[in-house]
Amino acid sequence: MTEKLVNWPEVIESILSSEGLSVRKLAAEIEISDVFLGYVRKGVQPASPMLKFKLLERQGSSFDLDDVLTILPDEVAEKVRRIKLEKLKNENIDAR
């Protein structure tokens, strides 16, 4: 199971440039404060789980496990990855 690292400021920048939006317009469309979105875009504040969700949704995410794990705080996502990896190992042992 691989860790999917996401640079949220780059995601925001990509959406803004590809859709020709201002920070204020994108913020209004995804119902997030434009000030907060601007701070995340500049790397001043981390993206909240809800902002991450809304950005993934905006990009048409399928919300597979890796996508969902990017929404969670790193500490929680790592615990989920370890549990999933342990279950996969146990399934492989049981299949023998």
N, C-alpha and C positions, 0 to 999 in steps of 0.2 A: 504494500500500500504506500503510495507516494504522497508526499506533502505538496499541496498546491499553494505556492506563495503568490500573493496578489499585491501589487503596488497600487493601492487605492487612489492616490493622487494621479497616477498615470491613467487609471480607468476613467476618472472624472475628466481629465484632459482629453482623452480619446473621444468620449461621448460629446464633449463640447465642440471639438473640432470637426468630428464627422457629421454632426447634426447642425452645425452652425448656430449653436445656442450660447447665450450668456449664462453666467453662473446664476443670476437671478431667475432667468427663464427655466433652467433645468431644476433649480430648487423648487420653484412653484409647481412644476410638473410632477415632481416626485414627493411633494409635500414635506420638504425639509427646509429649515431656516437657511437663507442665502448666506448669512454670516457664517454659520457652522460649515456649510458646504465649501465656502471660500477658505476657511481655516484648514479643512481637511485637504483641499486641493493644494494648499501651500505647505502641507506637512506640519502645521502648527498643532493640530489636534488629530488624534486617531479617528478613523471612521467608526461610527457606532454600529452595532449589529443590525439595526434597522436600516441605516444608510447602505450598508453592504448588501443587505437583502434587496433593497430597492434598485441599486445599481446592477446587481445580477439579473434581476427581473427585467430591467430596462434593456439589457443586452440579450434577452431571450434565453436565459439559462434554463437548462433541463432540471436543475436542482438535484443532480446526482449527489452521492455522499461527499465527494471531494468539494463540490460547490457549497454544500451545507456546512462543511467543516471550516470553510474560509470565513463564514459568518460568525462562527463562535469565537470567543476569546482564545488565544493561542494555548493557554494552559488547559482549557477544557477540550479543545480539538485534539491536543496531544494525548490526553487520556483516552478519548474515544478511539484514536488511531491505534493505541497500544492494545486496547480491548479487542478491537476488530482483528488486529494482527494475531493476537493470541488465539482467537476463535478460529481463524484460518489455519493456523498451525495445528490446532487440535483436530480440525476436520480432516486435514491431510494425514495425520497420524491414524485417525479412525478409519480412513479409507483404505489403509494398507492391509 
